[in-house]
Amino acid sequence: MTLNFTSAIEIYALYKFDRNIRYIFLKRVLEIENNIKSSIADVLSKEYGYDNYLKISNFELKQNHNLRNISKLIAHIQNDIARQINKSSSITHYMENYGYVPIWVLANILTLGAISRFFNLMKLKERQNVGLMCP
């Protein structure tokens, strides 16, 4: 019976390969995330204007539980804005000068999870328009 041992060079090569694969995937996921956020921001700003995107009536209200989920989403977004004041110059600028944050600025600070919840609560027509815009 022969035993095969892995050398330090092989371990290091595997580490480099893993690191490179993770970098490639992360880069592509971030590009996709950015495209989705941009498409959502574009569709909502065209449909509702730059400052009216957080009105409950702009979301899908057909299901009873949606109102609660929409309210939670709006509260979460407002908390994100409050946390970013004085941390993000663009958030601070819009809040101080206009009293609201345009959706295209807000999209930059929202997580993929928050954008996903936002998308799922949007009206069907707007979700379809986002899908048409994504490359």
C-alpha positions, -999 to 999 in steps of 0.1 A, spaced: 0 0 0 14 34 -9 4 66 7 2 98 -13 9 130 5 -1 164 -7 28 188 -10 28 224 2 31 235 -34 -1 216 -43 -20 231 -14 -9 266 -23 -19 260 -60 -53 249 -48 -56 279 -25 -48 303 -55 -73 285 -77 -100 288 -51 -93 325 -45 -94 332 -83 -127 313 -88 -142 333 -58 -130 365 -73 -145 357 -107 -179 348 -92 -180 378 -69 -172 401 -98 -200 387 -119 -225 386 -90 -218 423 -83 -223 432 -119 -256 414 -119 -266 431 -87 -258 465 -101 -278 458 -132 -308 447 -112 -306 477 -89 -303 501 -119 -332 485 -137 -355 487 -107 -345 524 -101 -351 533 -137 -385 516 -139 -397 531 -106 -385 566 -113 -402 565 -147 -434 552 -132 -437 572 -100 -412 600 -102 -380 604 -82 -395 608 -47 -427 588 -47 -414 552 -49 -421 544 -12 -459 550 -13 -478 519 -3 -501 523 -33 -471 518 -56 -468 482 -45 -488 450 -51 -516 449 -26 -536 419 -39 -525 396 -11 -535 403 25 -500 397 39 -485 422 14 -495 453 34 -475 441 64 -445 431 42 -447 465 24 -448 484 57 -418 464 69 -398 471 37 -406 508 39 -395 509 75 -363 490 67 -355 514 39 -361 544 60 -338 530 87 -311 524 61 -314 560 50 -312 572 86 -281 551 92 -264 564 61 -269 601 69 -235 615 76 -219 583 63 -229 587 26 -224 621 11 -251 615 -15 -277 605 11 -268 635 33 -269 659 3 -304 648 -9 -319 646 26 -305 681 36 -314 698 3 -345 680 -9 -359 660 20 -359 627 1 -334 603 -15 -340 595 -52 -344 558 -59 -312 557 -80 -292 570 -50 -310 547 -26 -303 517 -48 -266 521 -41 -269 515 -4 -295 488 -4 -284 452 0 -293 425 -25 -317 411 0 -335 444 4 -337 449 -34 -350 414 -37 -378 421 -12 -385 454 -30 -387 436 -63 -410 409 -50 -435 435 -36 -435 456 -68 -466 456 -91 -464 429 -117 -462 454 -146 -431 470 -131 -415 436 -123 -420 427 -160 -405 460 -171 -374 454 -149 -370 420 -165 -371 435 -199 -344 460 -191 -319 435 -175 -294 424 -201 
